[in-house]
Amino acid sequence: GLFILLLYSSPLSCLAKFSQAKELIYKIKEGLPRGTFIGAIGLDLNLDFTVEPPFSFSLAQKTIRKHYVILNNTTGELYTSATEIDRETLCPDNLDGRRCVLSLDVFVLPQQYFQLVKVKIFIEDVNDNRPKFPVDEICISVPENTHVNARFAVEQSAVDPDLGLHGVQTYWLVNDFGMFTLDVEENEGGEMTPFLIVTEALDRETQAEYITDIIAEDGGTPPLLGAATLKIVITDVNDNCPHFTESQINVTLHGNTTKGKHLVRLHAFDPDLGANAQISYAYSERVPRDTRSLFHLDRITGVIKLAGKIDTGTGTLCKLTVLANGPGCIPAVATITVNIIKVVTGPPAIIPRYIAPEKDGMVTIKESEPAFSPIAFFTIKNIDKNQRVDCYLEGNGPFRLGPYQQLKNEYLLETTEALDYEKTPEYELIVVVRNARELVIKTFLKVQVLDENDNAPMFQQPLVKISVEENNPPNTFLTQLQATDQDSEGRGEVMYLLGGDTSDIFVLDRVTGILTVATSLDREEKETYRFIVRALDHGTPRRESIATVVLTVLDRNDNSPRFLNKDFTFFVPENFPGYGEIGVLSVTDADAGENGWVALSIINGSDIFMIDTGRGALRAKTSLDREQQGTYQLWIEAVDGGEPALSCMAMITVLLLDVNDNPPIVLFPQSNQSYMLVLPSTLPGTSITEVYAVDRDTGMNAVIAYSIIKRKGGEPGSFDIDPETGNITLKRELSNRGLYSLLVKVSDHGQPEPLYSTVMVNFFVNETVSNESYIQSLLTREADIEVEERPWYIGQMREGPERYEVFNCQPVLIALSVTSLGLFCLVVILTSCICCKRFKEHRKKRSEAEIPLKMKNDSIQVVNRKLRPISNI
């Protein structure tokens, strides 16, 4: 209700807002990119953009033309869209020069400011089209008698959708041959039509056609071109007349020549074409009628034959005038002079009767016919009874002519041997009859040998040896096989085929005999190929021959030397003699010849080792000592003899096996003159000292055992030495004071014989050292030492007095074991503890025995540490 009230209360003001439609005109070029500015509708309408509510702009409806532009709804600015404007597509009917217009309706809102704006966008033409001919080839026919400056319109002119100068402006020829030019005419509609103008006289017999390109060019900058092939065909005009190739011909005839004899064939030529070159032959009116009836002239072929019987009694001379007639031409004239030779009355006559096939005096006989095959009978007539006649054969060849079975005047012509087309394909024979008056009659005969497929193709070489380098590219040419067949026509045409056992990698051209290999060959995979090639003819039945192809693949240095193992390990006992064979390196090279010859060299360690290239044996120049260096690693390079040379590397590890070549070295005590003070109060079971030795060998060769082999002073069994650790313990109380000496043997476990060394261990039993010089004198004094017969390798066994000592304790032990089960268990427990302790000491000793020689300085420090108490005495 409020809306209606407002409407009726202010009708004039509302209507005033709806002003009349306005029109805006813009111009743009076709083909502009997206976003190109066209025009600002709001600014061009002088709208005040400060009003409220603000203006908005929109297109009237969704049409196809709307897609060409983008309208800014706020500012009213128009831009081109992504759809390219093509004038020729947008206005296909405006190709006559009228303007192309894109019309749009734009609404200005809101309602109180509403306006309908008519927008017209004029699309200006751009030279974006090339001239194009309606066909790719334009053909123009020009008669050869066309006058110079004659004009011929090129009806298939080019079309350019662009307008004005952007349309077709001119035409030109790529090649005018100096005979033509182009002129362009513009009609009332503005269309350009090219005209071909003849500038020189034409002659079809000199050149029948001219082919060039006609170019249409528009007026753009730069101009665009269109092309088509222009074929100018020179049509024939009857501007040539026939003429004889030979106008004077002489022919000789005998008076007895048979009817139908071929005399001559006339030949006239007219360089024109078709009906303009048709020639007909006719006698001149000057030739008498009876002569025309005697000699027949074929009006089409120009052949003259004897058509009647000649009067043999008289000789005469006939002249035949023959005309060659062409359309609209003066006839060409040829004169044939026929000289008829007079024949004496009653000459013999030869009548042939052919057995073999005959045509126009040509007898054919197959080469497969056997010897003495009949060819023809010849009957001699017109012979008087008393007249002698000789009939014989002239000519070369395997033929004979003789009387047939006593029949008079009958002669048989036959072969004397089988004919061979490949030797002589044709023979010319003359049958001669001579009578008594020396009259001679000759009959000419040709014998043509018919070829048969009696020859097989023959290879030039039955064994074809070829070679090719390996790694060849695919489809490599190998050779061209050639086989010849002496037969004729298809019987002599040769076809080449591969044998059934041939690998499919070979390709043989059936016609040319070219042999190729389709793939790359590898000599290491296969070095020689041997296969059969067949050559077949096209006769019936077919004949064939074979050739053997032997292909040798030549080696190329395409394989590096290869060791059988990447790493070699050789175990060699130390002290191995110099230049002894440590091991053999196995190396191969799949190539052949120099490419497969391998040279070995040592990259490092060449001052110690050498390698025997012949056998690949590794040798040491000197004896090796494991104690100096136990492992050697060498790099061996194998280089082949190819060009360029290929190589490979392998690592060799030489491990020296230990040999028991070092006796144990006693590090403590340092000398036989050293001693140790032992107090008389020392209790049995006390560890007094130890013997410490090392062995530079390894393994069992370095496992050391200690034993006491001699003594001086004290009672037997007073001291005991641990065979594994070298620890010396007191077994009995020392009742006497003075110097005790033990000779200790230090031996390894080497094979085949253990090595050992000895050391003197001296004990001075006393409370103190009062006179050291006295002790030294005792050490240097020689005295007998009793030997204890106790091997070092026996564990805890006791000999001599110790055995009796154990024996003496046996009753006590038995009594204790019987009286106290608990004491027995205690002994078992103590024994287990002692075994564990000894096991640990044994492991410690073995670890010390395996100390490397490079730790000598550390060992000496240990010895010095252990000798320090002695030095302080």
QUIZI-V546083 format. One record per backbone hydrogen bond with DSSP energy under -0.5 kcal/mol. CO is the residue of the C=O (numbers start at 1). NH is the residue of the N-H. If there is no record, write none. Layout:
co=[CO & CO]
nh=[NH & NH]
//
This chain:
co=[1 & 2 & 3 & 4 & 5 & 6 & 10 & 11 & 12 & 13 & 14 & 14 & 15 & 17 & 22 & 24 & 26 & 28 & 29 & 33 & 36 & 39 & 39 & 40 & 41 & 42 & 43 & 47 & 48 & 56 & 58 & 61 & 63 & 64 & 65 & 66 & 67 & 68 & 70 & 71 & 72 & 73 & 75 & 76 & 77 & 78 & 78 & 79 & 80 & 82 & 84 & 85 & 85 & 86 & 86 & 87 & 89 & 91 & 94 & 99 & 100 & 101 & 102 & 104 & 104 & 105 & 106 & 107 & 107 & 108 & 109 & 110 & 111 & 114 & 115 & 115 & 116 & 116 & 117 & 117 & 118 & 118 & 119 & 119 & 120 & 120 & 121 & 121 & 122 & 122 & 123 & 124 & 126 & 132 & 136 & 137 & 138 & 140 & 140 & 142 & 143 & 144 & 147 & 150 & 152 & 153 & 155 & 159 & 163 & 164 & 165 & 167 & 170 & 172 & 176 & 176 & 179 & 179 & 181 & 183 & 185 & 187 & 191 & 191 & 193 & 194 & 195 & 195 & 196 & 197 & 197 & 198 & 203 & 203 & 208 & 210 & 212 & 213 & 214 & 215 & 216 & 217 & 217 & 224 & 226 & 228 & 229 & 229 & 230 & 230 & 231 & 231 & 232 & 232 & 233 & 233 & 235 & 237 & 243 & 247 & 249 & 251 & 253 & 254 & 258 & 261 & 261 & 264 & 267 & 269 & 273 & 274 & 275 & 280 & 282 & 284 & 288 & 289 & 290 & 291 & 294 & 294 & 294 & 296 & 296 & 297 & 298 & 299 & 302 & 303 & 304 & 304 & 305 & 305 & 306 & 310 & 311 & 312 & 316 & 318 & 318 & 319 & 320 & 320 & 321 & 322 & 323 & 323 & 324 & 325 & 326 & 332 & 334 & 335 & 335 & 336 & 336 & 337 & 337 & 338 & 338 & 339 & 339 & 340 & 341 & 344 & 349 & 349 & 350 & 351 & 353 & 357 & 359 & 361 & 361 & 362 & 363 & 365 & 366 & 370 & 373 & 375 & 375 & 376 & 377 & 378 & 379 & 379 & 381 & 384 & 388 & 390 & 392 & 394 & 397 & 398 & 398 & 400 & 402 & 403 & 404 & 407 & 409 & 409 & 410 & 411 & 412 & 412 & 413 & 413 & 414 & 415 & 420 & 420 & 425 & 427 & 427 & 429 & 430 & 430 & 431 & 432 & 433 & 434 & 435 & 439 & 441 & 443 & 445 & 446 & 446 & 447 & 447 & 448 & 448 & 450 & 452 & 458 & 462 & 462 & 463 & 464 & 464 & 466 & 468 & 473 & 476 & 479 & 479 & 482 & 484 & 488 & 489 & 490 & 490 & 493 & 495 & 497 & 499 & 503 & 505 & 507 & 509 & 510 & 513 & 514 & 514 & 515 & 515 & 516 & 517 & 517 & 521 & 522 & 522 & 527 & 529 & 531 & 532 & 533 & 534 & 535 & 536 & 543 & 545 & 547 & 547 & 548 & 548 & 549 & 549 & 550 & 550 & 551 & 551 & 552 & 552 & 554 & 556 & 562 & 566 & 568 & 570 & 570 & 572 & 573 & 576 & 577 & 580 & 580 & 583 & 584 & 585 & 586 & 588 & 592 & 593 & 593 & 594 & 594 & 597 & 599 & 601 & 601 & 605 & 605 & 608 & 608 & 610 & 611 & 612 & 612 & 616 & 617 & 618 & 618 & 619 & 620 & 624 & 624 & 625 & 625 & 630 & 632 & 632 & 634 & 634 & 635 & 635 & 636 & 637 & 637 & 638 & 639 & 646 & 648 & 650 & 651 & 652 & 652 & 653 & 653 & 654 & 654 & 655 & 655 & 657 & 659 & 664 & 665 & 665 & 668 & 671 & 674 & 676 & 678 & 679 & 683 & 686 & 686 & 689 & 690 & 691 & 692 & 692 & 694 & 698 & 699 & 700 & 700 & 702 & 703 & 705 & 707 & 707 & 709 & 710 & 711 & 712 & 715 & 718 & 718 & 720 & 721 & 722 & 723 & 726 & 727 & 727 & 728 & 728 & 729 & 730 & 733 & 738 & 740 & 741 & 742 & 742 & 743 & 743 & 744 & 744 & 745 & 745 & 746 & 747 & 755 & 757 & 759 & 759 & 760 & 761 & 762 & 763 & 763 & 764 & 764 & 765 & 768 & 771 & 772 & 773 & 774 & 775 & 776 & 777 & 786 & 787 & 788 & 791 & 799 & 800 & 800 & 801 & 802 & 803 & 804 & 805 & 806 & 807 & 809 & 810 & 811 & 812 & 813 & 814 & 815 & 816 & 820 & 821 & 822 & 823 & 824 & 825 & 826 & 827 & 828 & 829 & 830 & 831 & 832 & 833 & 834 & 835 & 836 & 837 & 838 & 839 & 840 & 841 & 842 & 843 & 844 & 845 & 846 & 848 & 849 & 852 & 853 & 855 & 856 & 857 & 858 & 859 & 860 & 861 & 862 & 863 & 864 & 867 & 868 & 870]
nh=[5 & 6 & 7 & 8 & 9 & 10 & 14 & 15 & 16 & 17 & 17 & 18 & 18 & 19 & 118 & 120 & 122 & 124 & 32 & 36 & 80 & 41 & 78 & 44 & 45 & 47 & 46 & 49 & 51 & 109 & 107 & 63 & 67 & 67 & 68 & 69 & 83 & 81 & 79 & 73 & 76 & 57 & 42 & 41 & 72 & 38 & 39 & 70 & 35 & 84 & 86 & 31 & 87 & 89 & 90 & 91 & 92 & 94 & 97 & 101 & 123 & 103 & 121 & 106 & 119 & 60 & 117 & 58 & 109 & 115 & 56 & 113 & 114 & 19 & 108 & 117 & 22 & 118 & 106 & 119 & 24 & 120 & 104 & 121 & 26 & 122 & 102 & 123 & 28 & 124 & 100 & 30 & 128 & 159 & 229 & 139 & 231 & 142 & 233 & 235 & 146 & 202 & 150 & 198 & 196 & 155 & 157 & 132 & 166 & 167 & 219 & 219 & 217 & 215 & 179 & 180 & 199 & 200 & 197 & 195 & 193 & 190 & 187 & 193 & 185 & 154 & 183 & 197 & 152 & 181 & 199 & 149 & 206 & 207 & 234 & 232 & 230 & 174 & 228 & 172 & 226 & 169 & 170 & 218 & 216 & 214 & 138 & 231 & 212 & 232 & 140 & 233 & 210 & 234 & 142 & 235 & 144 & 239 & 269 & 335 & 337 & 339 & 341 & 257 & 261 & 263 & 306 & 304 & 245 & 243 & 276 & 277 & 278 & 325 & 323 & 287 & 292 & 293 & 294 & 295 & 296 & 307 & 308 & 298 & 305 & 299 & 302 & 281 & 266 & 298 & 263 & 264 & 296 & 307 & 260 & 312 & 314 & 343 & 340 & 320 & 338 & 321 & 322 & 336 & 284 & 334 & 282 & 325 & 332 & 280 & 329 & 324 & 322 & 249 & 337 & 320 & 338 & 251 & 339 & 318 & 340 & 253 & 341 & 316 & 255 & 347 & 351 & 381 & 352 & 379 & 377 & 364 & 362 & 363 & 446 & 359 & 448 & 450 & 369 & 373 & 415 & 355 & 356 & 413 & 353 & 411 & 351 & 381 & 349 & 387 & 436 & 434 & 432 & 430 & 399 & 416 & 417 & 414 & 412 & 405 & 407 & 410 & 380 & 411 & 404 & 378 & 402 & 414 & 375 & 376 & 400 & 372 & 423 & 424 & 449 & 429 & 447 & 445 & 394 & 432 & 443 & 392 & 441 & 390 & 438 & 435 & 433 & 431 & 429 & 363 & 448 & 427 & 449 & 365 & 450 & 367 & 454 & 484 & 464 & 548 & 465 & 466 & 550 & 552 & 554 & 476 & 517 & 481 & 515 & 460 & 458 & 491 & 492 & 493 & 538 & 538 & 536 & 534 & 502 & 506 & 518 & 516 & 513 & 496 & 481 & 509 & 516 & 478 & 479 & 507 & 475 & 476 & 471 & 525 & 526 & 553 & 551 & 549 & 499 & 547 & 497 & 545 & 495 & 537 & 535 & 533 & 549 & 464 & 550 & 531 & 551 & 466 & 552 & 529 & 553 & 468 & 554 & 470 & 558 & 588 & 651 & 653 & 572 & 655 & 657 & 576 & 624 & 580 & 582 & 620 & 618 & 586 & 587 & 564 & 562 & 595 & 596 & 597 & 597 & 641 & 641 & 639 & 603 & 637 & 608 & 609 & 621 & 622 & 619 & 613 & 616 & 617 & 585 & 612 & 582 & 583 & 610 & 579 & 575 & 626 & 628 & 629 & 656 & 634 & 654 & 636 & 652 & 603 & 604 & 650 & 601 & 639 & 648 & 599 & 640 & 638 & 636 & 568 & 634 & 654 & 570 & 655 & 632 & 656 & 572 & 657 & 574 & 661 & 666 & 667 & 694 & 692 & 674 & 762 & 764 & 766 & 682 & 686 & 688 & 730 & 728 & 692 & 693 & 667 & 668 & 665 & 701 & 702 & 703 & 749 & 704 & 749 & 747 & 709 & 745 & 788 & 743 & 786 & 741 & 718 & 731 & 732 & 729 & 723 & 726 & 706 & 691 & 722 & 729 & 688 & 689 & 720 & 685 & 735 & 765 & 763 & 712 & 744 & 761 & 709 & 710 & 746 & 759 & 707 & 747 & 757 & 705 & 748 & 746 & 744 & 761 & 762 & 742 & 676 & 740 & 765 & 678 & 766 & 738 & 770 & 775 & 776 & 777 & 778 & 779 & 780 & 781 & 711 & 789 & 790 & 794 & 802 & 803 & 804 & 805 & 806 & 807 & 808 & 809 & 810 & 810 & 813 & 814 & 815 & 816 & 817 & 818 & 819 & 820 & 824 & 825 & 826 & 827 & 828 & 829 & 830 & 831 & 832 & 833 & 834 & 835 & 836 & 837 & 838 & 839 & 840 & 841 & 842 & 843 & 844 & 845 & 846 & 847 & 848 & 849 & 850 & 851 & 695 & 855 & 856 & 859 & 860 & 861 & 862 & 863 & 864 & 865 & 866 & 867 & 868 & 871 & 872 & 873]
//
